[in-house]
Amino acid sequence: MLALVFVLMIGVGAWLLRRRSLLGWAGLGVLAAAGFWTVPVMLFPYVRAVMAWLALEGLSSPAVKRIYQRSFVLYMIGAPACSPRR
């Protein structure tokens, strides 16, 4: 389950780098919540792989800067807030 959620998060992340979508960021948050609910070790692939990759790519890519126009960091901060609570 952890591997499936991780692969889905990578796919959604790649899609989010090409498109600005609040629903996509909410989906990323829901996938993260599903991973954390399954096993707390999900913190490592979530923070170290997915969010670090999105941050590095989003802050260095001119195409992403053009799409998000300075709001990329706000979307990254808001993604965990979209995850459902227990």
N, C-alpha and C positions, 0 to 999 in steps of 0.2 A: 504494500500500500504506500509506503514511504517513497519508493522508487517511482511509482506511478504519479503521485502528487508532485514530486520533484520534476519529472519530465514535463508534466502539464504546466508547471510554473515557468519552466524555461521557454516553452512554446508561447505562453501568454506574454511573458516578458519580451520576447522577440517581436511579437505582434504590437505590443505597446510602444516599442521604440520606433515603429513606423507609423502609428496612428495614435492620436490623442483621444482617449475614451475613458470617461469616468466609470462606465460599466465594466470595462476591462480591468481597471484598477480595483474595483470592488470584487471582481472575480479572482484576482490575484490574492486579495485579502481572505476570501472564502476558502481558496485552495490552501493558503497558509494555515487557516484555522482548522481545516480538515486534517492537515498533516500534524499539527500540534495535538489535536485530539487523539489521533492514532498513536503517536509516540512522541514524548517530549524531546527526543533527540533531533527532531525536525528543526530545532533552532539552528543547528550547525549548517545544514545545506541552505536554509532560508537566509540567514545573515551572511554567511561566508561566501556562498556561491551566487544565489539569485540577486539579493539586494546589492551586494558589492559589484556584481557584473552590471546591473542596471545603473548604478551610480556612476561607475567609471565610463560606461558607454554613453550614458545620457549627458554627462557633464563635459565630455570631450568631443562628441560628434556634432558637427555643424548642422547636419540634417535634423537631429533631435532638437537642437536649440531653435531651429527655424519652426519646427512643428509646435513645440511647447511654449516658446517665447517667455523664458524665465520662470515658468510655473512648474517645471519638472520636479524640483525639490519638494514643492508643496504636494504634488501627487504622490511622491514616494513616502512622505510623512503621513499622508492621509490613507494610504493603502492598508496599513495595519488597523486603522480605526474602523475600516469597513468590515472587518471580520466579526462574525457573530460571537457573542459572549455566552458562556455556559450559565 
